[in-house]
Amino acid sequence: MSVSRLYVSGMENLKHNDINEITAFNKTLNSYSYGYIVDGKPLIEPDDYSKYRTISPEDFAKYKVGVCWDYVAFEYAYFMKHFRNTNPRCFYIQCNTTNHIEPTHTWLSFEYNGKVYSFESSWQSEQGIREFDSVKAMLKYYKKAQLISVSKQNMHCTGYTIREFKQPAKFDLGPEEYMQYCLTHGKVLMEENFKFRLDSA
């Protein structure tokens, strides 16, 4: 994957790792859409994701639409080009539910002045940059947010796993392929199984 052509309009000339520039980047991505591309056309918040395929960071920049998996791929590539010294990392949480649906979410973190920050754009209610004292504190935050989100969708979580993962070397992956990649290539950082029904975190 080449990152030399990655850009966001109005942010082409970043010169240093400044939190204000990272915040501006986050606000720009917050205006992008959630959905996916089919035959070169964006589908915004569709009901059916059966035709979803992951897209490259270049295509994400072109269409300004994706799911959290695409957002994080773009964010990581962009950080590696413009904010490389902030140690960007990618995380994946997957919940198991009683109806066998497996909600997932991916997000990016970075470090600045000794603090850990989450960088969130794809999850609308969680958009923004949050400061944490440690990676563990950030993982606990996302665990709680994800479990609450699952509960609000009338699903009951029976367990969850959070992994850190490296971005796939190729794109155009279907949902099962992408999830399998994260399961087999990610490092487990936190997991838990619940014996009883869990309605909220």
Backbone bond lengths (Angstrom), bond angles and torsions (degrees), N, CA, C in turn:
res aa  C-N    CA-C-N  psi(-1)  N-CA   C-N-CA  omega(-1)  CA-C   N-CA-C  phi
1 M - - - 1.460 - - 1.520 110.09 -
2 S 1.293 116.35 126.67 1.458 121.15 176.40 1.513 110.19 -92.95
3 V 1.328 116.72 133.51 1.465 120.01 177.59 1.514 111.10 -106.24
4 S 1.321 117.13 4.22 1.461 119.78 -175.14 1.517 112.16 -67.73
5 R 1.348 117.61 -23.71 1.457 120.81 -176.50 1.529 112.58 -101.17
6 L 1.313 117.68 3.87 1.455 119.95 -178.54 1.519 110.38 -74.59
7 Y 1.290 115.44 135.23 1.451 119.53 178.99 1.520 109.87 -155.54
8 V 1.310 115.81 160.41 1.450 123.85 168.29 1.510 105.99 -128.15
9 S 1.308 117.08 128.97 1.454 121.33 -176.38 1.518 111.38 -53.27
10 G 1.333 115.17 128.42 1.453 121.09 -179.87 1.513 114.41 90.25
11 M 1.358 116.83 -5.66 1.466 120.10 -177.60 1.521 110.87 -128.40
12 E 1.324 116.82 33.57 1.463 120.85 -174.99 1.522 113.28 -77.92
13 N 1.319 118.89 -18.69 1.465 120.90 -169.88 1.524 113.31 -117.37
14 L 1.322 117.09 39.26 1.458 120.11 177.40 1.522 109.90 -65.19
15 K 1.323 116.47 136.38 1.458 120.26 -173.83 1.526 113.45 -116.55
16 H 1.330 118.34 -17.36 1.461 118.44 -177.16 1.521 109.70 -156.40
17 N 1.330 115.36 166.69 1.454 121.19 -179.46 1.521 109.69 -81.87
18 D 1.287 116.58 90.37 1.449 121.92 -179.16 1.516 109.03 -117.12
19 I 1.332 116.47 133.92 1.460 119.73 -176.59 1.526 111.11 -61.12
20 N 1.323 117.26 -28.88 1.464 119.64 178.51 1.524 111.33 -66.85
21 E 1.339 116.78 -35.79 1.460 120.83 177.95 1.527 110.51 -70.43
22 I 1.328 116.22 -38.48 1.465 119.95 177.65 1.524 110.04 -65.94
23 T 1.320 116.56 -40.19 1.465 120.66 177.48 1.529 110.86 -63.61
24 A 1.322 116.77 -41.15 1.467 120.51 178.19 1.527 110.51 -63.66
25 F 1.325 116.70 -39.27 1.460 121.40 177.38 1.526 110.09 -62.07
26 N 1.323 116.82 -43.84 1.456 121.05 178.69 1.528 111.49 -61.00
27 K 1.321 117.07 -44.70 1.464 120.70 -179.31 1.527 111.02 -63.69
28 T 1.328 116.59 -35.52 1.461 119.76 177.42 1.527 110.61 -63.88
29 L 1.330 116.85 -47.08 1.465 120.04 -179.27 1.523 111.75 -67.13
30 N 1.323 117.37 -28.35 1.463 120.10 179.73 1.530 112.40 -63.43
31 S 1.321 116.20 -17.89 1.462 119.93 179.42 1.528 112.23 -90.03
32 Y 1.333 117.05 -5.60 1.456 120.59 179.29 1.532 109.76 -76.75
33 S 1.320 116.52 172.39 1.469 121.50 -172.84 1.524 111.73 -106.00
34 Y 1.337 114.61 159.23 1.460 122.14 176.51 1.523 108.70 -102.98
35 G 1.306 116.67 125.06 1.456 121.35 -178.40 1.514 109.94 164.37
36 Y 1.323 116.92 -152.16 1.470 119.40 179.09 1.528 110.16 -155.79
37 I 1.324 114.57 173.15 1.459 121.93 -174.37 1.530 110.02 -105.65
38 V 1.308 116.39 131.97 1.469 122.06 173.16 1.524 108.14 -130.97
39 D 1.321 115.60 121.37 1.470 121.24 179.75 1.529 111.89 52.81
40 G 1.330 115.47 41.08 1.458 120.42 176.53 1.515 114.88 77.29
41 K 1.339 117.51 8.54 1.456 120.43 -179.19 1.532 110.18 -120.82
42 P 1.340 117.48 131.37 1.466 120.60 178.84 1.530 111.98 -72.11
43 L 1.317 116.27 134.91 1.457 122.41 170.36 1.522 106.76 -109.50
44 I 1.328 117.27 114.28 1.460 121.85 -174.26 1.523 110.48 -92.95
45 E 1.331 115.76 121.26 1.462 123.52 178.97 1.531 112.21 45.44
46 P 1.324 118.03 53.97 1.472 120.35 -179.61 1.524 111.24 -73.18
47 D 1.317 116.46 160.47 1.465 121.03 175.18 1.518 111.43 -79.39
48 D 1.318 116.35 -25.55 1.463 121.84 -174.77 1.536 109.91 -113.33
49 Y 1.332 116.05 121.20 1.467 120.96 178.48 1.530 111.13 -110.44
50 S 1.331 117.34 19.18 1.459 120.64 -175.67 1.527 112.66 -65.40
51 K 1.343 117.08 -24.45 1.457 120.32 -179.28 1.526 112.29 -98.75
52 Y 1.308 116.30 9.15 1.477 119.30 -177.85 1.521 112.01 -65.23
53 R 1.343 115.46 138.62 1.459 123.76 170.22 1.525 107.35 -137.24
54 T 1.313 116.98 143.85 1.458 119.42 176.74 1.524 109.84 -63.64
55 I 1.329 116.13 151.68 1.467 120.72 179.79 1.524 109.53 -121.45
56 S 1.314 115.52 159.46 1.460 121.90 179.76 1.525 109.89 -73.51
57 P 1.326 118.22 158.50 1.472 120.20 173.59 1.527 112.95 -55.84
58 E 1.331 116.66 -34.66 1.459 119.60 178.81 1.530 111.44 -64.23
59 D 1.330 116.89 -42.63 1.463 120.22 178.35 1.526 111.11 -69.89
60 F 1.316 116.56 -34.42 1.470 119.21 176.63 1.527 109.90 -61.93
61 A 1.328 116.69 -43.63 1.465 120.66 179.02 1.529 110.65 -64.15
62 K 1.322 116.36 -33.11 1.469 121.09 -178.57 1.527 111.66 -72.50
63 Y 1.329 116.67 -47.60 1.461 120.58 -172.59 1.533 113.41 -93.99
64 K 1.339 116.94 -21.30 1.467 121.88 179.79 1.528 111.81 59.01
65 V 1.321 115.44 40.79 1.463 121.21 178.47 1.521 108.77 -150.59
66 G 1.321 116.52 146.53 1.454 121.34 177.51 1.515 109.73 176.32
67 V 1.327 116.06 176.49 1.456 121.74 170.74 1.528 107.08 -98.86
68 C 1.315 116.97 179.26 1.470 119.47 -175.31 1.516 112.04 -57.15
69 W 1.337 117.53 -33.26 1.466 120.35 179.18 1.532 110.92 -62.03
70 D 1.327 116.17 -39.07 1.469 120.88 -179.83 1.528 111.27 -74.87
71 Y 1.324 116.00 -39.73 1.461 119.88 177.53 1.524 110.42 -57.00
72 V 1.323 116.09 -48.05 1.463 119.54 -175.95 1.527 111.47 -66.89
73 A 1.314 117.34 -37.16 1.467 119.61 177.26 1.517 110.55 -61.09
74 F 1.333 116.42 -42.44 1.458 120.63 178.27 1.528 111.05 -68.44
75 E 1.324 116.90 -45.74 1.462 120.87 -178.90 1.522 110.96 -59.06
76 Y 1.337 116.42 -44.36 1.464 119.70 -179.14 1.525 111.21 -63.41
77 A 1.339 116.94 -45.09 1.461 120.11 178.93 1.522 111.12 -62.27
78 Y 1.325 116.06 -39.37 1.464 120.29 -178.73 1.532 110.81 -69.27
79 F 1.325 116.87 -42.75 1.469 120.36 177.13 1.526 110.69 -62.27
80 M 1.327 117.29 -40.55 1.461 120.12 -179.23 1.521 111.47 -65.23
81 K 1.313 117.88 -24.62 1.460 121.43 178.03 1.532 112.07 -87.96
82 H 1.325 116.79 -45.57 1.466 120.76 -171.65 1.529 114.30 -104.47
83 F 1.349 117.48 -29.38 1.464 120.91 -175.31 1.525 110.50 -128.10
84 R 1.310 116.56 41.24 1.461 122.15 -171.32 1.531 112.71 -57.61
85 N 1.320 117.83 -35.39 1.458 121.03 -175.34 1.526 113.89 -76.23
86 T 1.336 117.03 4.07 1.467 120.01 179.79 1.531 112.64 -95.89
87 N 1.324 117.57 8.15 1.466 122.69 176.86 1.534 112.30 53.66
88 P 1.324 119.09 60.23 1.462 120.50 178.85 1.525 111.54 -65.90
89 R 1.335 115.94 140.56 1.464 122.28 -179.44 1.523 109.35 -137.41
90 C 1.330 116.18 151.55 1.466 121.32 -177.09 1.534 109.96 -115.24
91 F 1.335 115.10 139.18 1.460 121.25 -177.32 1.531 110.82 -129.89
92 Y 1.338 114.47 151.54 1.469 121.94 -175.94 1.521 108.18 -137.39
93 I 1.335 116.64 124.95 1.466 120.59 174.97 1.512 108.54 -115.94
94 Q 1.311 115.96 135.70 1.466 121.71 177.97 1.514 108.63 -130.65
95 C 1.332 116.42 129.70 1.460 122.07 177.72 1.520 110.12 -104.70
96 N 1.318 116.55 142.40 1.455 122.04 170.24 1.520 107.67 -99.49
97 T 1.329 116.69 140.35 1.457 120.32 -176.94 1.520 110.86 -128.84
98 T 1.331 115.35 165.19 1.464 120.64 -177.98 1.524 112.27 -67.88
99 N 1.331 117.79 -22.66 1.466 119.81 177.92 1.528 111.93 -98.98
100 H 1.349 115.61 15.21 1.471 123.07 171.70 1.526 113.69 67.18
101 I 1.317 117.58 15.45 1.458 121.07 168.42 1.527 107.15 -86.23
102 E 1.315 116.78 141.81 1.462 120.73 -175.15 1.533 110.21 -120.62
103 P 1.330 117.51 80.90 1.470 120.01 178.69 1.527 110.67 -60.96
104 T 1.327 115.89 138.79 1.461 120.59 179.45 1.527 109.91 -129.42
105 H 1.304 115.14 163.86 1.462 120.77 170.80 1.521 108.32 -153.79
106 T 1.325 115.50 144.59 1.463 120.75 173.54 1.513 109.00 -122.47
107 W 1.316 116.12 149.04 1.457 120.82 176.33 1.521 110.30 -152.17
108 L 1.306 114.90 169.46 1.463 122.08 -177.63 1.517 110.00 -116.27
109 S 1.318 116.27 146.99 1.461 120.99 172.01 1.525 109.07 -125.15
110 F 1.327 115.77 160.97 1.456 120.93 174.36 1.526 109.01 -148.05
111 E 1.319 116.16 168.07 1.461 121.81 -179.88 1.523 110.11 -117.18
112 Y 1.321 114.90 142.47 1.464 119.81 179.79 1.523 108.35 -154.70
113 N 1.324 116.10 123.66 1.469 122.57 179.38 1.524 112.12 51.72
114 G 1.333 115.99 42.88 1.458 120.74 174.40 1.513 115.16 80.38
115 K 1.321 117.97 3.26 1.452 121.74 179.55 1.536 110.18 -112.07
116 V 1.324 115.66 157.31 1.462 122.41 176.08 1.525 108.10 -102.57
117 Y 1.334 116.22 136.58 1.458 120.90 -179.69 1.526 110.05 -128.32
118 S 1.322 116.20 141.60 1.459 120.33 168.51 1.517 107.99 -92.95
119 F 1.319 114.93 144.82 1.459 122.48 179.91 1.514 106.71 -119.86
120 E 1.323 117.33 108.14 1.461 121.09 -171.46 1.520 111.50 -125.75
121 S 1.338 115.74 127.51 1.462 120.75 176.33 1.517 113.19 -133.36
122 S 1.327 118.61 -33.05 1.464 120.83 -174.15 1.527 112.58 -75.01
123 W 1.330 117.77 -30.96 1.470 122.61 -179.32 1.522 107.47 -90.62
124 Q 1.326 116.04 101.72 1.461 120.85 -167.28 1.523 112.95 -57.42
125 S 1.323 117.78 -44.54 1.462 119.97 -176.86 1.525 112.85 -72.30
126 E 1.334 117.09 -12.99 1.468 121.56 -179.07 1.528 111.91 -112.68
127 Q 1.323 117.81 8.50 1.465 120.40 -176.00 1.528 112.38 -56.21
128 G 1.337 114.31 144.39 1.452 120.20 176.69 1.517 111.78 128.64
129 I 1.318 114.67 -171.94 1.460 122.48 178.97 1.520 108.04 -118.57
130 R 1.329 116.51 125.15 1.464 121.05 -178.36 1.521 110.23 -118.00
131 E 1.312 115.71 141.06 1.458 122.18 -179.39 1.524 110.13 -97.52
132 F 1.347 115.62 137.52 1.461 121.89 178.27 1.525 109.46 -133.24
133 D 1.310 115.41 154.31 1.464 119.89 177.74 1.523 112.52 -76.37
134 S 1.331 116.02 -21.18 1.463 119.85 -177.52 1.524 109.78 -158.86
135 V 1.332 115.54 164.90 1.463 120.67 174.88 1.523 109.83 -62.59
136 K 1.336 116.92 -39.32 1.465 120.59 -179.71 1.520 111.22 -59.54
137 A 1.330 116.89 -42.03 1.466 120.30 178.47 1.522 110.76 -63.44
138 M 1.325 117.11 -38.48 1.463 120.79 177.92 1.525 110.97 -65.13
139 L 1.332 117.13 -42.76 1.461 120.58 179.96 1.527 110.66 -62.56
140 K 1.319 117.27 -40.51 1.464 120.54 178.37 1.527 110.85 -63.13
141 Y 1.329 116.31 -38.12 1.464 120.32 178.75 1.526 110.33 -62.96
142 Y 1.333 116.47 -47.10 1.455 120.02 -178.61 1.525 111.76 -69.46
143 K 1.302 117.10 -34.17 1.465 120.05 174.82 1.527 109.98 -58.37
144 K 1.316 116.84 -49.78 1.468 120.53 -178.57 1.523 111.24 -63.32
145 A 1.340 116.47 -45.20 1.466 120.33 -179.06 1.515 111.50 -61.94
146 Q 1.335 116.58 -41.01 1.463 120.10 -178.91 1.522 111.23 -68.49
147 L 1.321 117.61 -41.82 1.462 119.95 -179.48 1.522 111.22 -65.34
148 I 1.326 116.51 -38.58 1.466 119.93 176.70 1.525 110.03 -64.80
149 S 1.328 116.51 -42.83 1.462 120.93 179.33 1.523 111.14 -60.72
150 V 1.322 117.00 -43.71 1.460 121.41 179.00 1.525 110.57 -62.68
151 S 1.327 116.81 -42.69 1.456 121.25 179.61 1.524 111.57 -62.23
152 K 1.331 116.82 -39.57 1.465 120.82 -179.86 1.521 112.28 -66.66
153 Q 1.334 116.26 -19.57 1.461 120.97 177.36 1.532 111.56 -92.03
154 N 1.348 115.13 15.58 1.473 122.18 178.31 1.518 112.09 60.50
155 M 1.325 115.59 35.56 1.452 121.13 172.46 1.524 108.16 -116.78
156 H 1.312 115.95 151.18 1.458 120.62 -177.79 1.526 109.59 -115.31
157 C 1.303 115.36 117.36 1.460 121.87 -174.59 1.519 110.89 -77.79
158 T 1.329 116.43 131.28 1.460 121.36 176.80 1.525 112.19 -103.94
159 G 1.330 116.38 -4.40 1.463 121.12 178.10 1.508 110.88 167.74
160 Y 1.308 115.74 168.52 1.463 119.99 -179.94 1.522 109.07 -150.05
161 T 1.318 115.67 160.21 1.462 122.20 174.13 1.524 108.26 -140.11
162 I 1.326 116.80 135.08 1.461 122.08 174.07 1.517 108.02 -114.18
163 R 1.327 115.55 128.19 1.453 122.03 -179.80 1.524 110.80 -124.06
164 E 1.311 116.48 148.83 1.458 121.39 165.41 1.517 106.76 -96.38
165 F 1.331 117.70 137.69 1.453 119.76 -176.19 1.524 111.36 -142.36
166 K 1.308 114.70 156.25 1.455 122.18 172.72 1.527 108.38 -91.63
167 Q 1.316 116.10 146.32 1.453 119.50 -179.20 1.531 111.33 -63.06
168 P 1.343 117.86 140.78 1.475 120.15 177.16 1.529 111.13 -58.32
169 A 1.303 115.33 150.34 1.473 120.19 179.95 1.520 111.81 -77.81
170 K 1.334 117.23 -15.70 1.463 120.46 179.19 1.521 109.67 -131.95
171 F 1.319 115.60 162.89 1.456 121.73 179.76 1.531 108.80 -117.62
172 D 1.319 117.60 -165.21 1.465 122.99 -176.32 1.521 110.63 65.61
173 L 1.338 116.07 39.81 1.461 121.96 176.94 1.522 109.78 -97.52
174 G 1.331 117.21 140.32 1.448 121.82 172.86 1.521 110.03 -77.89
175 P 1.341 118.52 170.23 1.466 121.42 -178.21 1.526 114.26 -54.95
176 E 1.323 117.42 -46.90 1.458 119.68 -178.76 1.526 111.43 -65.01
177 E 1.325 116.64 -38.93 1.466 120.47 178.65 1.518 110.96 -64.07
178 Y 1.330 116.28 -43.70 1.461 119.78 -178.53 1.530 110.68 -66.27
179 M 1.328 116.58 -46.27 1.462 120.01 -179.60 1.525 110.93 -62.14
180 Q 1.320 116.73 -40.14 1.459 120.25 178.37 1.521 110.93 -64.59
181 Y 1.335 116.11 -38.62 1.468 119.62 177.33 1.526 109.96 -59.66
182 C 1.325 117.23 -47.64 1.473 120.22 -178.66 1.519 111.25 -64.07
183 L 1.331 117.03 -36.91 1.456 120.32 179.99 1.520 112.07 -67.68
184 T 1.324 116.59 -37.86 1.470 120.13 -174.90 1.524 113.05 -90.85
185 H 1.336 117.81 -22.85 1.460 120.72 -177.35 1.524 113.62 -108.79
186 G 1.318 117.11 -9.09 1.460 119.78 -178.40 1.519 112.69 -88.38
187 K 1.314 115.88 153.27 1.463 122.81 176.79 1.519 108.85 -98.39
188 V 1.331 116.87 122.64 1.465 120.81 -178.52 1.532 109.76 -69.53
189 L 1.331 115.67 125.38 1.460 121.64 178.66 1.519 112.70 -109.57
190 M 1.331 116.43 -27.38 1.465 120.38 -178.21 1.522 107.93 -159.12
191 E 1.332 116.99 135.68 1.460 119.76 175.43 1.517 109.58 -156.67
192 E 1.321 114.05 157.80 1.460 120.00 -177.61 1.519 108.55 -161.07
193 N 1.338 116.01 142.73 1.452 121.97 173.62 1.518 108.17 -115.79
194 F 1.328 116.11 139.58 1.462 121.44 -177.34 1.522 110.02 -106.68
195 K 1.304 116.07 132.88 1.464 121.09 -179.56 1.534 111.14 -83.04
196 F 1.326 114.81 -25.09 1.446 117.78 -175.65 1.524 109.88 -121.47
197 R 1.308 116.72 167.26 1.449 123.30 178.84 1.525 109.87 -59.89
198 L 1.330 115.49 134.63 1.459 121.40 -179.83 1.529 108.35 -121.47
199 D 1.315 117.07 113.71 1.461 121.31 179.98 1.505 112.70 -94.03
200 S 1.320 117.54 -21.66 1.462 120.77 178.84 1.501 108.56 -157.18
201 A 1.358 114.96 163.77 1.467 119.16 -178.40 1.520 110.31 -76.22
